[in-house]
Amino acid sequence: MYELTTQELSIFVVLGFCAGVFTSFYLTRMFEVVHMWRMFRTVLAHLLLMCVGIMEDVAFLKEVRRKQMVEAEYTPTQVRNFQEFDEQVLTNWKQSVILSLVTKAPRPFKSMMPFTTWEEAVHFLNNELKSLSGREE
């Protein structure tokens, strides 16, 4: 049978305490990183959701503008030209928004942005909204 002296027992207690301190320190850091990652993805999803909301508002305004041009008796060619111009401006705006999000994000967060185009961003947004709604149910 093994016997522990007080000195040996105190060494085990000190080693256990030090291991507990280091373990809690590193677990805390790991949980902080995971929490920051989740928070960043949620904030990014909400930013994209706001951009999609802006897109919906712009689409409504484009339709109002088209109706006003028809009522003002613009020719169909003029209406079509204005619509093509509006569509090009909107496409440029979408590309600019995504480019700004990706390039102006802090370096550690750039790897967490899995998109470089508007379509990829919308796909990311749909996946994030599905996962958020899955957590709440």
DSSP file (Angstrom, degrees, kcal/mol; ACC not computed):
  #  RESIDUE AA STRUCTURE BP1 BP2  ACC     N-H-->O    O-->H-N    N-H-->O    O-->H-N    TCO  KAPPA ALPHA  PHI   PSI    X-CA   Y-CA   Z-CA
    1    1 A M              0   0    0      0, 0.0     2,-0.3     0, 0.0     0, 0.0   0.000 360.0 360.0 360.0 138.6    0.0    0.0    0.0
    2    2 A Y        -     0   0    0      2,-0.0     2,-0.4     0, 0.0     0, 0.0  -0.643 360.0-158.2 -88.2 141.8    1.3    3.4   -0.9
    3    3 A E        -     0   0    0     -2,-0.3     2,-0.5     0, 0.0     0, 0.0  -0.966   5.1-148.4-119.1 136.5    1.5    6.2    1.7
    4    4 A L        -     0   0    0     -2,-0.4     2,-0.1     4,-0.0    -2,-0.0  -0.873  10.8-145.1-103.1 132.2    1.5    9.8    0.8
    5    5 A T     >  -     0   0    0     -2,-0.5     4,-2.5     1,-0.1     5,-0.2  -0.464  29.4-107.1 -85.5 167.2    3.4   12.2    3.0
    6    6 A T  H  > S+     0   0    0      1,-0.2     4,-2.3     2,-0.2     5,-0.2   0.867 120.8  53.4 -62.2 -36.8    2.2   15.7    3.6
    7    7 A Q  H  > S+     0   0    0      2,-0.2     4,-1.8     1,-0.2    -1,-0.2   0.921 110.2  46.0 -66.1 -44.2    5.0   17.1    1.4
    8    8 A E  H  > S+     0   0    0      2,-0.2     4,-2.1     1,-0.2    -2,-0.2   0.903 112.9  50.8 -64.9 -40.9    4.0   14.8   -1.5
    9    9 A L  H  X S+     0   0    0     -4,-2.5     4,-2.2     1,-0.2    -2,-0.2   0.900 108.7  50.8 -63.8 -41.2    0.3   15.7   -1.0
   10   10 A S  H  X S+     0   0    0     -4,-2.3     4,-2.5     2,-0.2    -1,-0.2   0.861 107.8  53.6 -66.6 -33.9    1.1   19.4   -1.0
   11   11 A I  H  X S+     0   0    0     -4,-1.8     4,-2.7     2,-0.2    -2,-0.2   0.927 109.9  47.7 -64.7 -43.7    3.1   19.0   -4.3
   12   12 A F  H  X S+     0   0    0     -4,-2.1     4,-2.6     2,-0.2    -2,-0.2   0.889 111.8  50.3 -63.2 -38.6    0.1   17.3   -5.9
   13   13 A V  H  X S+     0   0    0     -4,-2.2     4,-2.5     2,-0.2    -2,-0.2   0.925 112.4  46.3 -65.7 -44.5   -2.3   20.0   -4.6
   14   14 A V  H  X S+     0   0    0     -4,-2.5     4,-2.6     2,-0.2    -2,-0.2   0.923 114.3  47.6 -65.2 -43.9    0.0   22.8   -6.0
   15   15 A L  H  X S+     0   0    0     -4,-2.7     4,-2.6     2,-0.2    -2,-0.2   0.910 112.9  49.2 -63.1 -41.5    0.4   21.0   -9.4
   16   16 A G  H  X S+     0   0    0     -4,-2.6     4,-2.3    -5,-0.2    -2,-0.2   0.897 111.2  49.9 -63.7 -40.0   -3.4   20.4   -9.5
   17   17 A F  H  X S+     0   0    0     -4,-2.5     4,-2.4     2,-0.2    -2,-0.2   0.935 112.1  47.0 -64.2 -46.0   -4.0   24.1   -8.7
   18   18 A C  H  X S+     0   0    0     -4,-2.6     4,-2.5     1,-0.2     5,-0.2   0.912 112.1  50.3 -62.7 -42.7   -1.5   25.3  -11.4
   19   19 A A  H  X S+     0   0    0     -4,-2.6     4,-2.6     1,-0.2    -1,-0.2   0.903 110.9  50.2 -62.1 -40.0   -3.1   22.9  -14.0
   20   20 A G  H  X S+     0   0    0     -4,-2.3     4,-2.6     2,-0.2    -2,-0.2   0.896 110.3  49.6 -64.6 -40.5   -6.5   24.2  -13.1
   21   21 A V  H  X S+     0   0    0     -4,-2.4     4,-2.3     2,-0.2    -2,-0.2   0.945 114.6  43.7 -63.7 -48.3   -5.4   27.8  -13.5
   22   22 A F  H  X S+     0   0    0     -4,-2.5     4,-2.5     2,-0.2     5,-0.2   0.904 114.5  50.1 -65.0 -41.2   -3.8   27.2  -16.9
   23   23 A T  H  X S+     0   0    0     -4,-2.6     4,-2.6    -5,-0.2     5,-0.2   0.930 112.2  46.3 -63.7 -45.1   -6.8   25.1  -18.1
   24   24 A S  H  X S+     0   0    0     -4,-2.6     4,-2.3     2,-0.2    -1,-0.2   0.886 111.9  52.6 -66.2 -36.5   -9.3   27.7  -17.0
   25   25 A F  H  X S+     0   0    0     -4,-2.3     4,-2.0    -5,-0.2    -2,-0.2   0.951 114.3  40.8 -62.4 -49.5   -7.2   30.5  -18.7
   26   26 A Y  H  X S+     0   0    0     -4,-2.5     4,-2.3     2,-0.2    -2,-0.2   0.861 114.4  51.7 -71.6 -35.1   -7.0   28.6  -22.0
   27   27 A L  H  X S+     0   0    0     -4,-2.6     4,-2.6    -5,-0.2    -1,-0.2   0.903 109.1  51.7 -65.3 -39.5  -10.7   27.5  -21.9
   28   28 A T  H  X S+     0   0    0     -4,-2.3     4,-2.2    -5,-0.2    -2,-0.2   0.931 110.9  47.5 -61.1 -45.5  -11.7   31.1  -21.3
   29   29 A R  H  X S+     0   0    0     -4,-2.0     4,-2.2     2,-0.2    -2,-0.2   0.911 111.5  50.7 -62.2 -42.3   -9.7   32.3  -24.3
   30   30 A M  H  X S+     0   0    0     -4,-2.3     4,-2.3     1,-0.2    -2,-0.2   0.923 111.0  48.0 -63.2 -43.5  -11.1   29.5  -26.5
   31   31 A F  H  X S+     0   0    0     -4,-2.6     4,-2.5     1,-0.2    -1,-0.2   0.859 109.4  54.1 -66.4 -33.9  -14.7   30.4  -25.5
   32   32 A E  H  X S+     0   0    0     -4,-2.2     4,-2.6     2,-0.2    -1,-0.2   0.914 109.3  47.9 -63.7 -42.1  -14.0   34.1  -26.1
   33   33 A V  H  X S+     0   0    0     -4,-2.2     4,-2.4     2,-0.2    -2,-0.2   0.924 113.1  47.5 -65.0 -44.3  -12.8   33.3  -29.7
   34   34 A V  H  X S+     0   0    0     -4,-2.3     4,-2.4     2,-0.2    -2,-0.2   0.916 113.1  48.8 -63.0 -43.1  -15.8   31.1  -30.4
   35   35 A H  H  X S+     0   0    0     -4,-2.5     4,-2.6     1,-0.2    -2,-0.2   0.915 111.5  49.1 -63.4 -42.7  -18.2   33.8  -29.0
   36   36 A M  H  X S+     0   0    0     -4,-2.6     4,-2.8     2,-0.2    -2,-0.2   0.898 110.0  52.2 -63.5 -40.4  -16.5   36.5  -31.1
   37   37 A W  H  X S+     0   0    0     -4,-2.4     4,-2.2     2,-0.2    -2,-0.2   0.930 112.3  44.8 -61.5 -46.4  -16.8   34.3  -34.2
   38   38 A R  H  X S+     0   0    0     -4,-2.4     4,-2.1     2,-0.2    -2,-0.2   0.910 114.0  49.4 -65.0 -41.7  -20.5   33.7  -33.6
   39   39 A M  H  X S+     0   0    0     -4,-2.6     4,-2.7     1,-0.2     5,-0.2   0.914 110.3  50.7 -65.0 -41.8  -21.1   37.4  -32.9
   40   40 A F  H  X S+     0   0    0     -4,-2.8     4,-2.8     1,-0.2    -1,-0.2   0.922 110.7  48.5 -61.6 -44.4  -19.2   38.5  -36.0
   41   41 A R  H  X S+     0   0    0     -4,-2.2     4,-2.2     2,-0.2    -1,-0.2   0.880 112.6  48.8 -64.8 -37.1  -21.2   36.2  -38.2
   42   42 A T  H  X S+     0   0    0     -4,-2.1     4,-2.2     2,-0.2    -2,-0.2   0.922 112.8  46.7 -67.8 -43.8  -24.5   37.4  -36.7
   43   43 A V  H  X S+     0   0    0     -4,-2.7     4,-2.3     2,-0.2    -2,-0.2   0.916 112.6  50.7 -63.4 -42.5  -23.5   41.0  -37.2
   44   44 A L  H  X S+     0   0    0     -4,-2.8     4,-2.4     1,-0.2    -1,-0.2   0.903 109.2  51.0 -62.0 -41.6  -22.4   40.3  -40.7
   45   45 A A  H  X S+     0   0    0     -4,-2.2     4,-2.2     1,-0.2    -1,-0.2   0.900 110.5  48.9 -62.8 -40.4  -25.7   38.6  -41.5
   46   46 A H  H  X S+     0   0    0     -4,-2.2     4,-2.1     2,-0.2    -2,-0.2   0.866 109.1  52.6 -69.4 -35.0  -27.6   41.6  -40.1
   47   47 A L  H  X S+     0   0    0     -4,-2.3     4,-2.0     2,-0.2    -2,-0.2   0.936 111.8  46.0 -62.6 -45.3  -25.5   44.0  -42.2
   48   48 A L  H  X S+     0   0    0     -4,-2.4     4,-2.3     1,-0.2    -2,-0.2   0.872 109.3  55.5 -65.1 -35.9  -26.3   42.0  -45.3
   49   49 A L  H  X S+     0   0    0     -4,-2.2     4,-2.0     1,-0.2    -1,-0.2   0.889 106.7  50.3 -63.8 -38.5  -30.0   41.9  -44.3
   50   50 A M  H  X S+     0   0    0     -4,-2.1     4,-2.2     2,-0.2    -1,-0.2   0.897 109.4  51.4 -64.8 -39.3  -30.0   45.7  -44.1
   51   51 A C  H  X S+     0   0    0     -4,-2.0     4,-2.3     2,-0.2    -2,-0.2   0.895 108.6  50.8 -64.5 -39.1  -28.5   45.8  -47.6
   52   52 A V  H  X S+     0   0    0     -4,-2.3     4,-2.2     2,-0.2    -1,-0.2   0.892 108.6  52.8 -65.2 -38.1  -31.2   43.5  -48.9
   53   53 A G  H  X S+     0   0    0     -4,-2.0     4,-2.0     2,-0.2    -2,-0.2   0.897 108.1  50.2 -61.8 -40.7  -33.8   45.8  -47.3
   54   54 A I  H  X S+     0   0    0     -4,-2.2     4,-2.6     1,-0.2    -2,-0.2   0.902 108.1  54.1 -62.7 -40.6  -32.2   48.7  -49.1
   55   55 A M  H  X S+     0   0    0     -4,-2.3     4,-2.5     1,-0.2    -2,-0.2   0.906 107.1  50.6 -59.7 -42.3  -32.4   46.7  -52.4
   56   56 A E  H  X S+     0   0    0     -4,-2.2     4,-2.1     2,-0.2    -1,-0.2   0.910 110.6  49.0 -63.1 -41.6  -36.1   46.1  -51.8
   57   57 A D  H  X S+     0   0    0     -4,-2.0     4,-2.4     1,-0.2    -2,-0.2   0.906 111.4  49.4 -63.6 -41.6  -36.7   49.8  -51.3
   58   58 A V  H  X S+     0   0    0     -4,-2.6     4,-2.6     2,-0.2    -2,-0.2   0.898 109.0  52.6 -65.2 -39.9  -34.7   50.6  -54.4
   59   59 A A  H  X S+     0   0    0     -4,-2.5     4,-1.9     2,-0.2    -1,-0.2   0.903 109.9  48.9 -62.3 -40.5  -36.7   48.1  -56.4
   60   60 A F  H  X S+     0   0    0     -4,-2.1     4,-2.2     1,-0.2    -2,-0.2   0.927 111.9  48.5 -63.5 -44.1  -39.9   49.7  -55.2
   61   61 A L  H  X S+     0   0    0     -4,-2.4     4,-2.6     1,-0.2    -2,-0.2   0.865 108.4  54.5 -65.5 -35.3  -38.6   53.2  -56.2
   62   62 A K  H  X S+     0   0    0     -4,-2.6     4,-2.4     2,-0.2    -1,-0.2   0.907 109.1  48.0 -62.9 -40.6  -37.6   51.9  -59.6
   63   63 A E  H  X S+     0   0    0     -4,-1.9     4,-2.3     2,-0.2    -2,-0.2   0.898 111.4  49.6 -68.2 -39.4  -41.1   50.6  -60.2
   64   64 A V  H  X S+     0   0    0     -4,-2.2     4,-2.3     2,-0.2    -2,-0.2   0.915 111.5  49.9 -63.0 -42.2  -42.6   54.0  -59.0
   65   65 A R  H  X S+     0   0    0     -4,-2.6     4,-2.3     1,-0.2    -2,-0.2   0.911 109.3  51.2 -63.1 -42.1  -40.3   55.8  -61.4
   66   66 A R  H  X S+     0   0    0     -4,-2.4     4,-2.3     1,-0.2    -1,-0.2   0.918 110.3  48.8 -62.1 -43.3  -41.2   53.5  -64.3
   67   67 A K  H  X S+     0   0    0     -4,-2.3     4,-2.6     1,-0.2    -1,-0.2   0.898 110.4  51.3 -63.1 -39.5  -44.9   54.2  -63.7
   68   68 A Q  H  X S+     0   0    0     -4,-2.3     4,-1.9     1,-0.2    -1,-0.2   0.887 109.7  49.9 -64.8 -38.3  -44.3   57.9  -63.5
   69   69 A M  H  <>S+     0   0    0     -4,-2.3     5,-2.5     2,-0.2    -2,-0.2   0.893 111.2  48.9 -67.7 -38.4  -42.4   57.8  -66.8
   70   70 A V  H ><5S+     0   0    0     -4,-2.3     3,-1.4     1,-0.2    -2,-0.2   0.924 112.4  48.1 -65.3 -43.2  -45.2   55.8  -68.5
   71   71 A E  H 3<5S+     0   0    0     -4,-2.6    -1,-0.2     1,-0.3    -2,-0.2   0.825 107.9  55.2 -66.2 -30.5  -47.8   58.3  -67.1
   72   72 A A  T 3<5S-     0   0    0     -4,-1.9    -1,-0.3    -5,-0.2    -2,-0.2   0.384 118.8-116.0 -82.6   4.3  -45.6   61.2  -68.4
   73   73 A E  T < 5 +     0   0    0     -3,-1.4    -3,-0.2     1,-0.2     2,-0.1   0.863  50.9 170.2  64.3  41.3  -45.8   59.5  -71.8
   74   74 A Y      < -     0   0    0     -5,-2.5    -1,-0.2     1,-0.1    -5,-0.0  -0.473  42.3-100.4 -69.9 154.2  -42.1   58.7  -72.2
   75   75 A T     >  -     0   0    0     -2,-0.1     4,-2.4     1,-0.1     5,-0.2  -0.426  28.2-113.2 -73.8 154.6  -41.5   56.4  -75.2
   76   76 A P  H  > S+     0   0    0      0, 0.0     4,-2.4     0, 0.0     5,-0.2   0.840 118.5  55.0 -57.4 -32.1  -41.0   52.7  -74.5
   77   77 A T  H  > S+     0   0    0      2,-0.2     4,-2.5     1,-0.2     5,-0.2   0.918 108.0  47.6 -67.0 -43.0  -37.4   53.1  -75.6
   78   78 A Q  H  > S+     0   0    0      2,-0.2     4,-2.4     1,-0.2     5,-0.2   0.917 112.5  49.3 -63.5 -43.1  -36.7   55.9  -73.1
   79   79 A V  H  X S+     0   0    0     -4,-2.4     4,-2.3     1,-0.2    -2,-0.2   0.932 112.3  47.9 -61.7 -45.7  -38.3   53.9  -70.3
   80   80 A R  H  X S+     0   0    0     -4,-2.4     4,-2.6     2,-0.2    -2,-0.2   0.897 110.7  51.8 -63.3 -41.2  -36.2   50.8  -71.2
   81   81 A N  H  X S+     0   0    0     -4,-2.5     4,-2.3     2,-0.2    -1,-0.2   0.915 110.6  47.8 -62.1 -43.3  -33.0   52.9  -71.3
   82   82 A F  H  X S+     0   0    0     -4,-2.4     4,-2.8     2,-0.2    -2,-0.2   0.901 111.9  50.5 -63.6 -40.3  -33.7   54.3  -67.9
   83   83 A Q  H  X S+     0   0    0     -4,-2.3     4,-2.5     2,-0.2    -2,-0.2   0.909 110.5  48.7 -65.0 -41.6  -34.5   50.9  -66.5
   84   84 A E  H  X S+     0   0    0     -4,-2.6     4,-2.2     2,-0.2    -1,-0.2   0.906 112.5  48.9 -64.3 -40.4  -31.2   49.5  -67.9
   85   85 A F  H  X S+     0   0    0     -4,-2.3     4,-2.4     2,-0.2    -2,-0.2   0.934 111.7  48.8 -63.5 -45.9  -29.3   52.4  -66.5
   86   86 A D  H  X S+     0   0    0     -4,-2.8     4,-2.4     1,-0.2    -2,-0.2   0.898 110.8  51.1 -60.3 -40.8  -31.0   51.9  -63.1
   87   87 A E  H  X S+     0   0    0     -4,-2.5     4,-2.3     2,-0.2    -1,-0.2   0.895 110.1  49.1 -65.2 -39.7  -30.2   48.2  -63.2
   88   88 A Q  H  X S+     0   0    0     -4,-2.2     4,-2.4     2,-0.2    -2,-0.2   0.905 111.1  49.7 -66.4 -41.2  -26.5   48.9  -64.0
   89   89 A V  H  X S+     0   0    0     -4,-2.4     4,-2.3     2,-0.2    -2,-0.2   0.914 112.0  48.8 -62.7 -42.4  -26.3   51.4  -61.1
   90   90 A L  H  X S+     0   0    0     -4,-2.4     4,-2.4     2,-0.2    -2,-0.2   0.893 110.5  50.2 -65.2 -40.7  -27.8   48.9  -58.7
   91   91 A T  H  X S+     0   0    0     -4,-2.3     4,-2.3     2,-0.2    -2,-0.2   0.918 111.3  48.9 -63.6 -43.5  -25.5   46.2  -59.9
   92   92 A N  H  X S+     0   0    0     -4,-2.4     4,-2.4     1,-0.2    -2,-0.2   0.895 110.4  51.8 -62.1 -40.1  -22.5   48.5  -59.3
   93   93 A W  H  X S+     0   0    0     -4,-2.3     4,-2.5     2,-0.2    -2,-0.2   0.921 109.0  49.8 -63.6 -43.9  -23.8   49.4  -55.9
   94   94 A K  H  X S+     0   0    0     -4,-2.4     4,-2.1     1,-0.2     5,-0.2   0.925 112.7  46.6 -61.6 -44.5  -24.1   45.7  -54.9
   95   95 A Q  H  X S+     0   0    0     -4,-2.3     4,-2.5     1,-0.2    -1,-0.2   0.892 112.1  51.5 -64.1 -38.8  -20.6   45.0  -56.0
   96   96 A S  H  X S+     0   0    0     -4,-2.4     4,-2.5     2,-0.2    -2,-0.2   0.896 108.5  50.9 -65.5 -40.7  -19.3   48.1  -54.2
   97   97 A V  H  X S+     0   0    0     -4,-2.5     4,-2.5     2,-0.2    -2,-0.2   0.945 113.3  44.2 -62.8 -48.0  -21.0   47.1  -51.0
   98   98 A I  H  X S+     0   0    0     -4,-2.1     4,-2.5     1,-0.2     5,-0.2   0.918 113.5  50.7 -65.1 -42.6  -19.6   43.6  -51.0
   99   99 A L  H  X S+     0   0    0     -4,-2.5     4,-2.7    -5,-0.2     5,-0.3   0.905 111.3  49.0 -61.4 -41.2  -16.1   44.8  -52.0
  100  100 A S  H  X S+     0   0    0     -4,-2.5     4,-2.3     2,-0.2    -2,-0.2   0.914 111.0  49.8 -65.0 -43.0  -16.2   47.4  -49.1
  101  101 A L  H  X S+     0   0    0     -4,-2.5     4,-0.6     1,-0.2    -2,-0.2   0.925 116.3  41.8 -60.8 -44.2  -17.3   44.8  -46.6
  102  102 A V  H  < S+     0   0    0     -4,-2.5     3,-0.3    -5,-0.2    -2,-0.2   0.918 120.0  40.5 -72.7 -43.4  -14.5   42.4  -47.6
  103  103 A T  H  < S+     0   0    0     -4,-2.7    -2,-0.2    -5,-0.2    -1,-0.2   0.813 117.0  46.6 -78.8 -28.7  -11.7   44.9  -48.0
  104  104 A K  H  < S+     0   0    0     -4,-2.3    -1,-0.2    -5,-0.3    -2,-0.2   0.469  85.2 108.6 -95.5  -0.3  -12.4   47.0  -45.0
  105  105 A A  S  < S-     0   0    0     -4,-0.6     5,-0.1    -3,-0.3     8,-0.0  -0.478  84.7 -94.6 -70.3 145.8  -12.9   44.2  -42.5
  106  106 A P    >>  -     0   0    0      0, 0.0     3,-1.6     0, 0.0     4,-1.0  -0.296  38.8-109.8 -58.7 147.6  -10.1   43.8  -40.0
  107  107 A R  H >> S+     0   0    0      1,-0.3     3,-0.8     2,-0.2     4,-0.6   0.851 115.7  54.2 -51.7 -44.7   -7.5   41.3  -41.1
  108  108 A P  H 34 S+     0   0    0      0, 0.0    -1,-0.3     0, 0.0     3,-0.2   0.784 111.4  47.1 -64.0 -22.6   -8.4   38.6  -38.5
  109  109 A F  H X4 S+     0   0    0     -3,-1.6     3,-1.5     1,-0.2     4,-0.3   0.611  88.2  83.9 -93.4 -12.8  -12.1   38.7  -39.6
  110  110 A K  H X< S+     0   0    0     -4,-1.0     3,-1.4    -3,-0.8    -1,-0.2   0.856  86.7  56.7 -60.6 -34.4  -11.5   38.5  -43.4
  111  111 A S  T 3< S+     0   0    0     -4,-0.6    -1,-0.3     1,-0.3    -2,-0.1   0.693 100.2  60.4 -70.9 -15.5  -11.2   34.7  -43.3
  112  112 A M  T <  S+     0   0    0     -3,-1.5    -1,-0.3     1,-0.1    -2,-0.2   0.432  84.9  85.9 -89.1   0.7  -14.6   34.6  -41.7
  113  113 A M    <   -     0   0    0     -3,-1.4     2,-0.7    -4,-0.3    -1,-0.1  -0.826  58.8-173.4-104.1  96.4  -16.2   36.2  -44.7
  114  114 A P        +     0   0    0      0, 0.0     2,-0.3     0, 0.0    -1,-0.1  -0.047  56.0  74.0 -85.4  37.4  -17.0   33.4  -47.1
  115  115 A F        +     0   0    0     -2,-0.7     3,-0.1     1,-0.1    -2,-0.0  -0.993  37.2 172.2-147.3 153.6  -18.1   35.6  -50.0
  116  116 A T  S    S+     0   0    0     -2,-0.3     2,-0.3     1,-0.1    -1,-0.1   0.378  73.6  51.0-134.7  -7.4  -16.7   37.9  -52.6
  117  117 A T  S  > S-     0   0    0      1,-0.1     4,-2.0   -19,-0.1     5,-0.1  -0.834  86.0-109.8-127.7 167.6  -19.8   38.5  -54.8
  118  118 A W  H  > S+     0   0    0     -2,-0.3     4,-2.5     2,-0.2     5,-0.2   0.902 117.8  52.4 -63.5 -41.4  -23.4   39.6  -54.1
  119  119 A E  H  > S+     0   0    0      1,-0.2     4,-2.2     2,-0.2    -1,-0.2   0.914 110.2  47.8 -63.3 -42.9  -24.8   36.2  -54.9
  120  120 A E  H  > S+     0   0    0      1,-0.2     4,-2.5     2,-0.2    -1,-0.2   0.878 111.1  52.2 -64.2 -37.2  -22.3   34.5  -52.5
  121  121 A A  H  X S+     0   0    0     -4,-2.0     4,-2.6     2,-0.2    -2,-0.2   0.899 109.1  48.9 -66.3 -40.5  -23.3   37.0  -49.8
  122  122 A V  H  X S+     0   0    0     -4,-2.5     4,-2.6     2,-0.2    -2,-0.2   0.897 111.0  50.6 -65.9 -39.3  -27.0   36.3  -50.3
  123  123 A H  H  X S+     0   0    0     -4,-2.2     4,-2.2     2,-0.2    -2,-0.2   0.925 111.2  48.4 -62.4 -44.3  -26.3   32.6  -50.1
  124  124 A F  H  X S+     0   0    0     -4,-2.5     4,-2.6     2,-0.2    -2,-0.2   0.917 111.1  51.2 -58.9 -44.8  -24.3   33.2  -46.9
  125  125 A L  H  X S+     0   0    0     -4,-2.6     4,-2.7     1,-0.2     5,-0.2   0.920 108.7  50.3 -61.7 -44.9  -27.2   35.3  -45.5
  126  126 A N  H  X S+     0   0    0     -4,-2.6     4,-2.0     1,-0.2    -1,-0.2   0.917 112.0  47.8 -60.7 -42.8  -29.8   32.6  -46.3
  127  127 A N  H  X S+     0   0    0     -4,-2.2     4,-2.3     2,-0.2    -2,-0.2   0.908 112.7  48.5 -64.5 -41.5  -27.6   30.0  -44.5
  128  128 A E  H  X S+     0   0    0     -4,-2.6     4,-2.6     2,-0.2    -2,-0.2   0.900 110.5  50.6 -66.6 -40.2  -27.1   32.2  -41.5
  129  129 A L  H  X S+     0   0    0     -4,-2.7     4,-2.3     2,-0.2    -1,-0.2   0.886 110.5  50.6 -65.6 -36.9  -30.8   33.0  -41.2
  130  130 A K  H  X S+     0   0    0     -4,-2.0     4,-1.8    -5,-0.2    -2,-0.2   0.924 112.7  45.6 -64.0 -43.7  -31.6   29.3  -41.4
  131  131 A S  H  X S+     0   0    0     -4,-2.3     4,-1.6     2,-0.2    -2,-0.2   0.873 113.0  50.4 -69.6 -35.4  -29.1   28.6  -38.6
  132  132 A L  H  X S+     0   0    0     -4,-2.6     4,-1.5     1,-0.2    -2,-0.2   0.913 112.3  46.1 -67.7 -41.2  -30.4   31.5  -36.5
  133  133 A S  H  X S+     0   0    0     -4,-2.3     4,-1.1     1,-0.2    -1,-0.2   0.827 109.8  55.9 -70.7 -29.0  -34.0   30.4  -36.8
  134  134 A G  H  < S+     0   0    0     -4,-1.8    -1,-0.2     1,-0.2    -2,-0.2   0.847 107.0  49.5 -68.7 -34.2  -32.9   26.8  -36.0
  135  135 A R  H  < S+     0   0    0     -4,-1.6    -2,-0.2     1,-0.2    -1,-0.2   0.833 109.2  52.1 -72.0 -33.1  -31.3   27.9  -32.7
  136  136 A E  H  <        0   0    0     -4,-1.5    -1,-0.2     1,-0.2    -2,-0.2   0.754 360.0 360.0 -79.4 -22.7  -34.4   29.9  -31.6
  137  137 A E     <        0   0    0     -4,-1.1    -1,-0.2    -5,-0.1    -2,-0.1   0.488 360.0 360.0 -80.8 360.0  -36.8   27.0  -32.1
